[in-house]
Amino acid sequence: MDLSLLTTTETAECVIKDPVTGNDTDIIITVCGVYSEQYRTAARKASATENYENFLADLTVDWAGVERDGKALLFTHENAVDVYKSIPAIRTQVDRCIGDIKNFFPKR
């Protein structure tokens, strides 16, 4: 087996699905995976707090297509925490994306 197939990427794109229809939305959230240094740093930081939304925000590096009240919502750590706290459907999907290590391997 070619070892390059076992090399992970630092980040993956999480395409958010509409929880009602199951269809992809235009929201794409880029997150760090469990094999990244950013994940290890965030995990150490999270062990000192009980704010899971902050942990997810620490692993989020960018987003696209996110709007609030018809206006683009700028990616910031604070906005990410707010989105993860206020919209469980997004929080759950991002959590699952980070937890699925297949998302961080080369496509086959």
Phi and psi restraints in degrees (range 20) as a CNS / XPLOR table:
assign (resid 1 and name C) (resid 2 and name N)
       (resid 2 and name CA) (resid 2 and name C) 1.0 -72.3 20.0 2
assign (resid 2 and name N) (resid 2 and name CA)
       (resid 2 and name C) (resid 3 and name N) 1.0 122.2 20.0 2
assign (resid 2 and name C) (resid 3 and name N)
       (resid 3 and name CA) (resid 3 and name C) 1.0 -62.9 20.0 2
assign (resid 3 and name N) (resid 3 and name CA)
       (resid 3 and name C) (resid 4 and name N) 1.0 -22.7 20.0 2
assign (resid 3 and name C) (resid 4 and name N)
       (resid 4 and name CA) (resid 4 and name C) 1.0 -63.0 20.0 2
assign (resid 4 and name N) (resid 4 and name CA)
       (resid 4 and name C) (resid 5 and name N) 1.0 -22.0 20.0 2
assign (resid 4 and name C) (resid 5 and name N)
       (resid 5 and name CA) (resid 5 and name C) 1.0 -74.2 20.0 2
assign (resid 5 and name N) (resid 5 and name CA)
       (resid 5 and name C) (resid 6 and name N) 1.0 -12.9 20.0 2
assign (resid 5 and name C) (resid 6 and name N)
       (resid 6 and name CA) (resid 6 and name C) 1.0 -104.5 20.0 2
assign (resid 6 and name N) (resid 6 and name CA)
       (resid 6 and name C) (resid 7 and name N) 1.0 2.7 20.0 2
assign (resid 6 and name C) (resid 7 and name N)
       (resid 7 and name CA) (resid 7 and name C) 1.0 -86.8 20.0 2
assign (resid 7 and name N) (resid 7 and name CA)
       (resid 7 and name C) (resid 8 and name N) 1.0 128.5 20.0 2
assign (resid 7 and name C) (resid 8 and name N)
       (resid 8 and name CA) (resid 8 and name C) 1.0 -92.9 20.0 2
assign (resid 8 and name N) (resid 8 and name CA)
       (resid 8 and name C) (resid 9 and name N) 1.0 160.5 20.0 2
assign (resid 8 and name C) (resid 9 and name N)
       (resid 9 and name CA) (resid 9 and name C) 1.0 -95.8 20.0 2
assign (resid 9 and name N) (resid 9 and name CA)
       (resid 9 and name C) (resid 10 and name N) 1.0 160.0 20.0 2
assign (resid 9 and name C) (resid 10 and name N)
       (resid 10 and name CA) (resid 10 and name C) 1.0 -72.4 20.0 2
assign (resid 10 and name N) (resid 10 and name CA)
       (resid 10 and name C) (resid 11 and name N) 1.0 -35.5 20.0 2
assign (resid 10 and name C) (resid 11 and name N)
       (resid 11 and name CA) (resid 11 and name C) 1.0 -129.7 20.0 2
assign (resid 11 and name N) (resid 11 and name CA)
       (resid 11 and name C) (resid 12 and name N) 1.0 164.2 20.0 2
assign (resid 11 and name C) (resid 12 and name N)
       (resid 12 and name CA) (resid 12 and name C) 1.0 -144.6 20.0 2
assign (resid 12 and name N) (resid 12 and name CA)
       (resid 12 and name C) (resid 13 and name N) 1.0 156.2 20.0 2
assign (resid 12 and name C) (resid 13 and name N)
       (resid 13 and name CA) (resid 13 and name C) 1.0 -96.6 20.0 2
assign (resid 13 and name N) (resid 13 and name CA)
       (resid 13 and name C) (resid 14 and name N) 1.0 128.9 20.0 2
assign (resid 13 and name C) (resid 14 and name N)
       (resid 14 and name CA) (resid 14 and name C) 1.0 -105.0 20.0 2
assign (resid 14 and name N) (resid 14 and name CA)
       (resid 14 and name C) (resid 15 and name N) 1.0 109.2 20.0 2
assign (resid 14 and name C) (resid 15 and name N)
       (resid 15 and name CA) (resid 15 and name C) 1.0 -85.6 20.0 2
assign (resid 15 and name N) (resid 15 and name CA)
       (resid 15 and name C) (resid 16 and name N) 1.0 118.8 20.0 2
assign (resid 15 and name C) (resid 16 and name N)
       (resid 16 and name CA) (resid 16 and name C) 1.0 -78.2 20.0 2
assign (resid 16 and name N) (resid 16 and name CA)
       (resid 16 and name C) (resid 17 and name N) 1.0 132.8 20.0 2
assign (resid 16 and name C) (resid 17 and name N)
       (resid 17 and name CA) (resid 17 and name C) 1.0 -98.8 20.0 2
assign (resid 17 and name N) (resid 17 and name CA)
       (resid 17 and name C) (resid 18 and name N) 1.0 146.3 20.0 2
assign (resid 17 and name C) (resid 18 and name N)
       (resid 18 and name CA) (resid 18 and name C) 1.0 -66.6 20.0 2
assign (resid 18 and name N) (resid 18 and name CA)
       (resid 18 and name C) (resid 19 and name N) 1.0 122.0 20.0 2
assign (resid 18 and name C) (resid 19 and name N)
       (resid 19 and name CA) (resid 19 and name C) 1.0 -66.8 20.0 2
assign (resid 19 and name N) (resid 19 and name CA)
       (resid 19 and name C) (resid 20 and name N) 1.0 -18.0 20.0 2
assign (resid 19 and name C) (resid 20 and name N)
       (resid 20 and name CA) (resid 20 and name C) 1.0 -87.4 20.0 2
assign (resid 20 and name N) (resid 20 and name CA)
       (resid 20 and name C) (resid 21 and name N) 1.0 -48.1 20.0 2
assign (resid 20 and name C) (resid 21 and name N)
       (resid 21 and name CA) (resid 21 and name C) 1.0 -93.5 20.0 2
assign (resid 21 and name N) (resid 21 and name CA)
       (resid 21 and name C) (resid 22 and name N) 1.0 -23.1 20.0 2
assign (resid 21 and name C) (resid 22 and name N)
       (resid 22 and name CA) (resid 22 and name C) 1.0 80.2 20.0 2
assign (resid 22 and name N) (resid 22 and name CA)
       (resid 22 and name C) (resid 23 and name N) 1.0 1.2 20.0 2
assign (resid 22 and name C) (resid 23 and name N)
       (resid 23 and name CA) (resid 23 and name C) 1.0 -81.2 20.0 2
assign (resid 23 and name N) (resid 23 and name CA)
       (resid 23 and name C) (resid 24 and name N) 1.0 150.4 20.0 2
assign (resid 23 and name C) (resid 24 and name N)
       (resid 24 and name CA) (resid 24 and name C) 1.0 -62.4 20.0 2
assign (resid 24 and name N) (resid 24 and name CA)
       (resid 24 and name C) (resid 25 and name N) 1.0 140.6 20.0 2
assign (resid 24 and name C) (resid 25 and name N)
       (resid 25 and name CA) (resid 25 and name C) 1.0 -98.2 20.0 2
assign (resid 25 and name N) (resid 25 and name CA)
       (resid 25 and name C) (resid 26 and name N) 1.0 -176.9 20.0 2
assign (resid 25 and name C) (resid 26 and name N)
       (resid 26 and name CA) (resid 26 and name C) 1.0 -90.6 20.0 2
assign (resid 26 and name N) (resid 26 and name CA)
       (resid 26 and name C) (resid 27 and name N) 1.0 8.1 20.0 2
assign (resid 26 and name C) (resid 27 and name N)
       (resid 27 and name CA) (resid 27 and name C) 1.0 -84.3 20.0 2
assign (resid 27 and name N) (resid 27 and name CA)
       (resid 27 and name C) (resid 28 and name N) 1.0 124.6 20.0 2
assign (resid 27 and name C) (resid 28 and name N)
       (resid 28 and name CA) (resid 28 and name C) 1.0 -126.9 20.0 2
assign (resid 28 and name N) (resid 28 and name CA)
       (resid 28 and name C) (resid 29 and name N) 1.0 121.8 20.0 2
assign (resid 28 and name C) (resid 29 and name N)
       (resid 29 and name CA) (resid 29 and name C) 1.0 -114.1 20.0 2
assign (resid 29 and name N) (resid 29 and name CA)
       (resid 29 and name C) (resid 30 and name N) 1.0 123.2 20.0 2
assign (resid 29 and name C) (resid 30 and name N)
       (resid 30 and name CA) (resid 30 and name C) 1.0 -93.1 20.0 2
assign (resid 30 and name N) (resid 30 and name CA)
       (resid 30 and name C) (resid 31 and name N) 1.0 125.5 20.0 2
assign (resid 30 and name C) (resid 31 and name N)
       (resid 31 and name CA) (resid 31 and name C) 1.0 -129.3 20.0 2
assign (resid 31 and name N) (resid 31 and name CA)
       (resid 31 and name C) (resid 32 and name N) 1.0 157.1 20.0 2
assign (resid 31 and name C) (resid 32 and name N)
       (resid 32 and name CA) (resid 32 and name C) 1.0 -89.2 20.0 2
assign (resid 32 and name N) (resid 32 and name CA)
       (resid 32 and name C) (resid 33 and name N) 1.0 147.7 20.0 2
assign (resid 32 and name C) (resid 33 and name N)
       (resid 33 and name CA) (resid 33 and name C) 1.0 -97.8 20.0 2
assign (resid 33 and name N) (resid 33 and name CA)
       (resid 33 and name C) (resid 34 and name N) 1.0 175.2 20.0 2
assign (resid 33 and name C) (resid 34 and name N)
       (resid 34 and name CA) (resid 34 and name C) 1.0 -64.8 20.0 2
assign (resid 34 and name N) (resid 34 and name CA)
       (resid 34 and name C) (resid 35 and name N) 1.0 -18.6 20.0 2
assign (resid 34 and name C) (resid 35 and name N)
       (resid 35 and name CA) (resid 35 and name C) 1.0 -92.8 20.0 2
assign (resid 35 and name N) (resid 35 and name CA)
       (resid 35 and name C) (resid 36 and name N) 1.0 1.6 20.0 2
assign (resid 35 and name C) (resid 36 and name N)
       (resid 36 and name CA) (resid 36 and name C) 1.0 -88.8 20.0 2
assign (resid 36 and name N) (resid 36 and name CA)
       (resid 36 and name C) (resid 37 and name N) 1.0 154.9 20.0 2
assign (resid 36 and name C) (resid 37 and name N)
       (resid 37 and name CA) (resid 37 and name C) 1.0 -63.7 20.0 2
assign (resid 37 and name N) (resid 37 and name CA)
       (resid 37 and name C) (resid 38 and name N) 1.0 -37.4 20.0 2
assign (resid 37 and name C) (resid 38 and name N)
       (resid 38 and name CA) (resid 38 and name C) 1.0 -61.4 20.0 2
assign (resid 38 and name N) (resid 38 and name CA)
       (resid 38 and name C) (resid 39 and name N) 1.0 -36.9 20.0 2
assign (resid 38 and name C) (resid 39 and name N)
       (resid 39 and name CA) (resid 39 and name C) 1.0 -64.5 20.0 2
assign (resid 39 and name N) (resid 39 and name CA)
       (resid 39 and name C) (resid 40 and name N) 1.0 -47.1 20.0 2
assign (resid 39 and name C) (resid 40 and name N)
       (resid 40 and name CA) (resid 40 and name C) 1.0 -61.4 20.0 2
assign (resid 40 and name N) (resid 40 and name CA)
       (resid 40 and name C) (resid 41 and name N) 1.0 -41.1 20.0 2
assign (resid 40 and name C) (resid 41 and name N)
       (resid 41 and name CA) (resid 41 and name C) 1.0 -63.9 20.0 2
assign (resid 41 and name N) (resid 41 and name CA)
       (resid 41 and name C) (resid 42 and name N) 1.0 -45.7 20.0 2
assign (resid 41 and name C) (resid 42 and name N)
       (resid 42 and name CA) (resid 42 and name C) 1.0 -64.7 20.0 2
assign (resid 42 and name N) (resid 42 and name CA)
       (resid 42 and name C) (resid 43 and name N) 1.0 -37.1 20.0 2
assign (resid 42 and name C) (resid 43 and name N)
       (resid 43 and name CA) (resid 43 and name C) 1.0 -65.4 20.0 2
assign (resid 43 and name N) (resid 43 and name CA)
       (resid 43 and name C) (resid 44 and name N) 1.0 -41.2 20.0 2
assign (resid 43 and name C) (resid 44 and name N)
       (resid 44 and name CA) (resid 44 and name C) 1.0 -63.8 20.0 2
assign (resid 44 and name N) (resid 44 and name CA)
       (resid 44 and name C) (resid 45 and name N) 1.0 -42.8 20.0 2
assign (resid 44 and name C) (resid 45 and name N)
       (resid 45 and name CA) (resid 45 and name C) 1.0 -64.4 20.0 2
assign (resid 45 and name N) (resid 45 and name CA)
       (resid 45 and name C) (resid 46 and name N) 1.0 -40.6 20.0 2
assign (resid 45 and name C) (resid 46 and name N)
       (resid 46 and name CA) (resid 46 and name C) 1.0 -67.3 20.0 2
assign (resid 46 and name N) (resid 46 and name CA)
       (resid 46 and name C) (resid 47 and name N) 1.0 -27.1 20.0 2
assign (resid 46 and name C) (resid 47 and name N)
       (resid 47 and name CA) (resid 47 and name C) 1.0 -65.4 20.0 2
assign (resid 47 and name N) (resid 47 and name CA)
       (resid 47 and name C) (resid 48 and name N) 1.0 -17.1 20.0 2
assign (resid 47 and name C) (resid 48 and name N)
       (resid 48 and name CA) (resid 48 and name C) 1.0 -95.5 20.0 2
assign (resid 48 and name N) (resid 48 and name CA)
       (resid 48 and name C) (resid 49 and name N) 1.0 -1.3 20.0 2
assign (resid 48 and name C) (resid 49 and name N)
       (resid 49 and name CA) (resid 49 and name C) 1.0 -138.4 20.0 2
assign (resid 49 and name N) (resid 49 and name CA)
       (resid 49 and name C) (resid 50 and name N) 1.0 167.4 20.0 2
assign (resid 49 and name C) (resid 50 and name N)
       (resid 50 and name CA) (resid 50 and name C) 1.0 -114.9 20.0 2
assign (resid 50 and name N) (resid 50 and name CA)
       (resid 50 and name C) (resid 51 and name N) 1.0 20.9 20.0 2
assign (resid 50 and name C) (resid 51 and name N)
       (resid 51 and name CA) (resid 51 and name C) 1.0 -99.0 20.0 2
assign (resid 51 and name N) (resid 51 and name CA)
       (resid 51 and name C) (resid 52 and name N) 1.0 93.2 20.0 2
assign (resid 51 and name C) (resid 52 and name N)
       (resid 52 and name CA) (resid 52 and name C) 1.0 -66.2 20.0 2
assign (resid 52 and name N) (resid 52 and name CA)
       (resid 52 and name C) (resid 53 and name N) 1.0 -33.0 20.0 2
assign (resid 52 and name C) (resid 53 and name N)
       (resid 53 and name CA) (resid 53 and name C) 1.0 -63.1 20.0 2
assign (resid 53 and name N) (resid 53 and name CA)
       (resid 53 and name C) (resid 54 and name N) 1.0 -36.1 20.0 2
assign (resid 53 and name C) (resid 54 and name N)
       (resid 54 and name CA) (resid 54 and name C) 1.0 -65.8 20.0 2
assign (resid 54 and name N) (resid 54 and name CA)
       (resid 54 and name C) (resid 55 and name N) 1.0 -39.8 20.0 2
assign (resid 54 and name C) (resid 55 and name N)
       (resid 55 and name CA) (resid 55 and name C) 1.0 -59.6 20.0 2
assign (resid 55 and name N) (resid 55 and name CA)
       (resid 55 and name C) (resid 56 and name N) 1.0 -47.5 20.0 2
assign (resid 55 and name C) (resid 56 and name N)
       (resid 56 and name CA) (resid 56 and name C) 1.0 -62.7 20.0 2
assign (resid 56 and name N) (resid 56 and name CA)
       (resid 56 and name C) (resid 57 and name N) 1.0 -40.2 20.0 2
assign (resid 56 and name C) (resid 57 and name N)
       (resid 57 and name CA) (resid 57 and name C) 1.0 -63.9 20.0 2
assign (resid 57 and name N) (resid 57 and name CA)
       (resid 57 and name C) (resid 58 and name N) 1.0 -36.3 20.0 2
assign (resid 57 and name C) (resid 58 and name N)
       (resid 58 and name CA) (resid 58 and name C) 1.0 -62.5 20.0 2
assign (resid 58 and name N) (resid 58 and name CA)
       (resid 58 and name C) (resid 59 and name N) 1.0 -28.1 20.0 2
assign (resid 58 and name C) (resid 59 and name N)
       (resid 59 and name CA) (resid 59 and name C) 1.0 -92.1 20.0 2
assign (resid 59 and name N) (resid 59 and name CA)
       (resid 59 and name C) (resid 60 and name N) 1.0 -6.3 20.0 2
assign (resid 59 and name C) (resid 60 and name N)
       (resid 60 and name CA) (resid 60 and name C) 1.0 -91.0 20.0 2
assign (resid 60 and name N) (resid 60 and name CA)
       (resid 60 and name C) (resid 61 and name N) 1.0 127.9 20.0 2
assign (resid 60 and name C) (resid 61 and name N)
       (resid 61 and name CA) (resid 61 and name C) 1.0 -109.6 20.0 2
assign (resid 61 and name N) (resid 61 and name CA)
       (resid 61 and name C) (resid 62 and name N) 1.0 -16.6 20.0 2
assign (resid 61 and name C) (resid 62 and name N)
       (resid 62 and name CA) (resid 62 and name C) 1.0 -172.6 20.0 2
assign (resid 62 and name N) (resid 62 and name CA)
       (resid 62 and name C) (resid 63 and name N) 1.0 168.1 20.0 2
assign (resid 62 and name C) (resid 63 and name N)
       (resid 63 and name CA) (resid 63 and name C) 1.0 -154.8 20.0 2
assign (resid 63 and name N) (resid 63 and name CA)
       (resid 63 and name C) (resid 64 and name N) 1.0 163.2 20.0 2
assign (resid 63 and name C) (resid 64 and name N)
       (resid 64 and name CA) (resid 64 and name C) 1.0 -140.9 20.0 2
assign (resid 64 and name N) (resid 64 and name CA)
       (resid 64 and name C) (resid 65 and name N) 1.0 149.9 20.0 2
assign (resid 64 and name C) (resid 65 and name N)
       (resid 65 and name CA) (resid 65 and name C) 1.0 77.6 20.0 2
assign (resid 65 and name N) (resid 65 and name CA)
       (resid 65 and name C) (resid 66 and name N) 1.0 9.8 20.0 2
assign (resid 65 and name C) (resid 66 and name N)
       (resid 66 and name CA) (resid 66 and name C) 1.0 -90.3 20.0 2
assign (resid 66 and name N) (resid 66 and name CA)
       (resid 66 and name C) (resid 67 and name N) 1.0 123.8 20.0 2
assign (resid 66 and name C) (resid 67 and name N)
       (resid 67 and name CA) (resid 67 and name C) 1.0 -129.8 20.0 2
assign (resid 67 and name N) (resid 67 and name CA)
       (resid 67 and name C) (resid 68 and name N) 1.0 154.9 20.0 2
assign (resid 67 and name C) (resid 68 and name N)
       (resid 68 and name CA) (resid 68 and name C) 1.0 -135.4 20.0 2
assign (resid 68 and name N) (resid 68 and name CA)
       (resid 68 and name C) (resid 69 and name N) 1.0 125.5 20.0 2
assign (resid 68 and name C) (resid 69 and name N)
       (resid 69 and name CA) (resid 69 and name C) 1.0 54.5 20.0 2
assign (resid 69 and name N) (resid 69 and name CA)
       (resid 69 and name C) (resid 70 and name N) 1.0 39.5 20.0 2
assign (resid 69 and name C) (resid 70 and name N)
       (resid 70 and name CA) (resid 70 and name C) 1.0 80.9 20.0 2
assign (resid 70 and name N) (resid 70 and name CA)
       (resid 70 and name C) (resid 71 and name N) 1.0 3.5 20.0 2
assign (resid 70 and name C) (resid 71 and name N)
       (resid 71 and name CA) (resid 71 and name C) 1.0 -120.0 20.0 2
assign (resid 71 and name N) (resid 71 and name CA)
       (resid 71 and name C) (resid 72 and name N) 1.0 142.7 20.0 2
assign (resid 71 and name C) (resid 72 and name N)
       (resid 72 and name CA) (resid 72 and name C) 1.0 -57.5 20.0 2
assign (resid 72 and name N) (resid 72 and name CA)
       (resid 72 and name C) (resid 73 and name N) 1.0 136.3 20.0 2
assign (resid 72 and name C) (resid 73 and name N)
       (resid 73 and name CA) (resid 73 and name C) 1.0 -102.6 20.0 2
assign (resid 73 and name N) (resid 73 and name CA)
       (resid 73 and name C) (resid 74 and name N) 1.0 114.4 20.0 2
assign (resid 73 and name C) (resid 74 and name N)
       (resid 74 and name CA) (resid 74 and name C) 1.0 -60.8 20.0 2
assign (resid 74 and name N) (resid 74 and name CA)
       (resid 74 and name C) (resid 75 and name N) 1.0 137.8 20.0 2
assign (resid 74 and name C) (resid 75 and name N)
       (resid 75 and name CA) (resid 75 and name C) 1.0 -75.0 20.0 2
assign (resid 75 and name N) (resid 75 and name CA)
       (resid 75 and name C) (resid 76 and name N) 1.0 119.1 20.0 2
assign (resid 75 and name C) (resid 76 and name N)
       (resid 76 and name CA) (resid 76 and name C) 1.0 -141.7 20.0 2
assign (resid 76 and name N) (resid 76 and name CA)
       (resid 76 and name C) (resid 77 and name N) 1.0 161.4 20.0 2
assign (resid 76 and name C) (resid 77 and name N)
       (resid 77 and name CA) (resid 77 and name C) 1.0 -58.2 20.0 2
assign (resid 77 and name N) (resid 77 and name CA)
       (resid 77 and name C) (resid 78 and name N) 1.0 -44.0 20.0 2
assign (resid 77 and name C) (resid 78 and name N)
       (resid 78 and name CA) (resid 78 and name C) 1.0 -63.8 20.0 2
assign (resid 78 and name N) (resid 78 and name CA)
       (resid 78 and name C) (resid 79 and name N) 1.0 -41.8 20.0 2
assign (resid 78 and name C) (resid 79 and name N)
       (resid 79 and name CA) (resid 79 and name C) 1.0 -66.2 20.0 2
assign (resid 79 and name N) (resid 79 and name CA)
       (resid 79 and name C) (resid 80 and name N) 1.0 -37.0 20.0 2
assign (resid 79 and name C) (resid 80 and name N)
       (resid 80 and name CA) (resid 80 and name C) 1.0 -63.6 20.0 2
assign (resid 80 and name N) (resid 80 and name CA)
       (resid 80 and name C) (resid 81 and name N) 1.0 -44.9 20.0 2
assign (resid 80 and name C) (resid 81 and name N)
       (resid 81 and name CA) (resid 81 and name C) 1.0 -58.0 20.0 2
assign (resid 81 and name N) (resid 81 and name CA)
       (resid 81 and name C) (resid 82 and name N) 1.0 -45.3 20.0 2
assign (resid 81 and name C) (resid 82 and name N)
       (resid 82 and name CA) (resid 82 and name C) 1.0 -61.7 20.0 2
assign (resid 82 and name N) (resid 82 and name CA)
       (resid 82 and name C) (resid 83 and name N) 1.0 -44.7 20.0 2
assign (resid 82 and name C) (resid 83 and name N)
       (resid 83 and name CA) (resid 83 and name C) 1.0 -62.8 20.0 2
assign (resid 83 and name N) (resid 83 and name CA)
       (resid 83 and name C) (resid 84 and name N) 1.0 -45.2 20.0 2
assign (resid 83 and name C) (resid 84 and name N)
       (resid 84 and name CA) (resid 84 and name C) 1.0 -66.4 20.0 2
assign (resid 84 and name N) (resid 84 and name CA)
       (resid 84 and name C) (resid 85 and name N) 1.0 -32.6 20.0 2
assign (resid 84 and name C) (resid 85 and name N)
       (resid 85 and name CA) (resid 85 and name C) 1.0 -74.1 20.0 2
assign (resid 85 and name N) (resid 85 and name CA)
       (resid 85 and name C) (resid 86 and name N) 1.0 -38.8 20.0 2
assign (resid 85 and name C) (resid 86 and name N)
       (resid 86 and name CA) (resid 86 and name C) 1.0 -92.8 20.0 2
assign (resid 86 and name N) (resid 86 and name CA)
       (resid 86 and name C) (resid 87 and name N) 1.0 -15.9 20.0 2
assign (resid 86 and name C) (resid 87 and name N)
       (resid 87 and name CA) (resid 87 and name C) 1.0 -129.8 20.0 2
assign (resid 87 and name N) (resid 87 and name CA)
       (resid 87 and name C) (resid 88 and name N) 1.0 88.8 20.0 2
assign (resid 87 and name C) (resid 88 and name N)
       (resid 88 and name CA) (resid 88 and name C) 1.0 -56.5 20.0 2
assign (resid 88 and name N) (resid 88 and name CA)
       (resid 88 and name C) (resid 89 and name N) 1.0 -31.9 20.0 2
assign (resid 88 and name C) (resid 89 and name N)
       (resid 89 and name CA) (resid 89 and name C) 1.0 -62.8 20.0 2
assign (resid 89 and name N) (resid 89 and name CA)
       (resid 89 and name C) (resid 90 and name N) 1.0 -37.3 20.0 2
assign (resid 89 and name C) (resid 90 and name N)
       (resid 90 and name CA) (resid 90 and name C) 1.0 -74.9 20.0 2
assign (resid 90 and name N) (resid 90 and name CA)
       (resid 90 and name C) (resid 91 and name N) 1.0 -45.5 20.0 2
assign (resid 90 and name C) (resid 91 and name N)
       (resid 91 and name CA) (resid 91 and name C) 1.0 -54.5 20.0 2
assign (resid 91 and name N) (resid 91 and name CA)
       (resid 91 and name C) (resid 92 and name N) 1.0 -45.9 20.0 2
assign (resid 91 and name C) (resid 92 and name N)
       (resid 92 and name CA) (resid 92 and name C) 1.0 -63.9 20.0 2
assign (resid 92 and name N) (resid 92 and name CA)
       (resid 92 and name C) (resid 93 and name N) 1.0 -43.9 20.0 2
assign (resid 92 and name C) (resid 93 and name N)
       (resid 93 and name CA) (resid 93 and name C) 1.0 -67.0 20.0 2
assign (resid 93 and name N) (resid 93 and name CA)
       (resid 93 and name C) (resid 94 and name N) 1.0 -39.6 20.0 2
assign (resid 93 and name C) (resid 94 and name N)
       (resid 94 and name CA) (resid 94 and name C) 1.0 -65.9 20.0 2
assign (resid 94 and name N) (resid 94 and name CA)
       (resid 94 and name C) (resid 95 and name N) 1.0 -42.7 20.0 2
assign (resid 94 and name C) (resid 95 and name N)
       (resid 95 and name CA) (resid 95 and name C) 1.0 -58.4 20.0 2
assign (resid 95 and name N) (resid 95 and name CA)
       (resid 95 and name C) (resid 96 and name N) 1.0 -45.6 20.0 2
assign (resid 95 and name C) (resid 96 and name N)
       (resid 96 and name CA) (resid 96 and name C) 1.0 -65.4 20.0 2
assign (resid 96 and name N) (resid 96 and name CA)
       (resid 96 and name C) (resid 97 and name N) 1.0 -38.7 20.0 2
assign (resid 96 and name C) (resid 97 and name N)
       (resid 97 and name CA) (resid 97 and name C) 1.0 -61.9 20.0 2
assign (resid 97 and name N) (resid 97 and name CA)
       (resid 97 and name C) (resid 98 and name N) 1.0 -45.7 20.0 2
assign (resid 97 and name C) (resid 98 and name N)
       (resid 98 and name CA) (resid 98 and name C) 1.0 -64.4 20.0 2
assign (resid 98 and name N) (resid 98 and name CA)
       (resid 98 and name C) (resid 99 and name N) 1.0 -39.5 20.0 2
assign (resid 98 and name C) (resid 99 and name N)
       (resid 99 and name CA) (resid 99 and name C) 1.0 -74.3 20.0 2
assign (resid 99 and name N) (resid 99 and name CA)
       (resid 99 and name C) (resid 100 and name N) 1.0 -16.3 20.0 2
assign (resid 99 and name C) (resid 100 and name N)
       (resid 100 and name CA) (resid 100 and name C) 1.0 -94.0 20.0 2
assign (resid 100 and name N) (resid 100 and name CA)
       (resid 100 and name C) (resid 101 and name N) 1.0 98.4 20.0 2
assign (resid 100 and name C) (resid 101 and name N)
       (resid 101 and name CA) (resid 101 and name C) 1.0 -63.9 20.0 2
assign (resid 101 and name N) (resid 101 and name CA)
       (resid 101 and name C) (resid 102 and name N) 1.0 -19.0 20.0 2
assign (resid 101 and name C) (resid 102 and name N)
       (resid 102 and name CA) (resid 102 and name C) 1.0 -59.0 20.0 2
assign (resid 102 and name N) (resid 102 and name CA)
       (resid 102 and name C) (resid 103 and name N) 1.0 -26.9 20.0 2
assign (resid 102 and name C) (resid 103 and name N)
       (resid 103 and name CA) (resid 103 and name C) 1.0 -66.1 20.0 2
assign (resid 103 and name N) (resid 103 and name CA)
       (resid 103 and name C) (resid 104 and name N) 1.0 -17.0 20.0 2
assign (resid 103 and name C) (resid 104 and name N)
       (resid 104 and name CA) (resid 104 and name C) 1.0 -109.9 20.0 2
assign (resid 104 and name N) (resid 104 and name CA)
       (resid 104 and name C) (resid 105 and name N) 1.0 11.4 20.0 2
assign (resid 104 and name C) (resid 105 and name N)
       (resid 105 and name CA) (resid 105 and name C) 1.0 -106.5 20.0 2
assign (resid 105 and name N) (resid 105 and name CA)
       (resid 105 and name C) (resid 106 and name N) 1.0 157.2 20.0 2
assign (resid 105 and name C) (resid 106 and name N)
       (resid 106 and name CA) (resid 106 and name C) 1.0 -58.0 20.0 2
assign (resid 106 and name N) (resid 106 and name CA)
       (resid 106 and name C) (resid 107 and name N) 1.0 144.5 20.0 2
assign (resid 106 and name C) (resid 107 and name N)
       (resid 107 and name CA) (resid 107 and name C) 1.0 -67.7 20.0 2
assign (resid 107 and name N) (resid 107 and name CA)
       (resid 107 and name C) (resid 108 and name N) 1.0 140.2 20.0 2
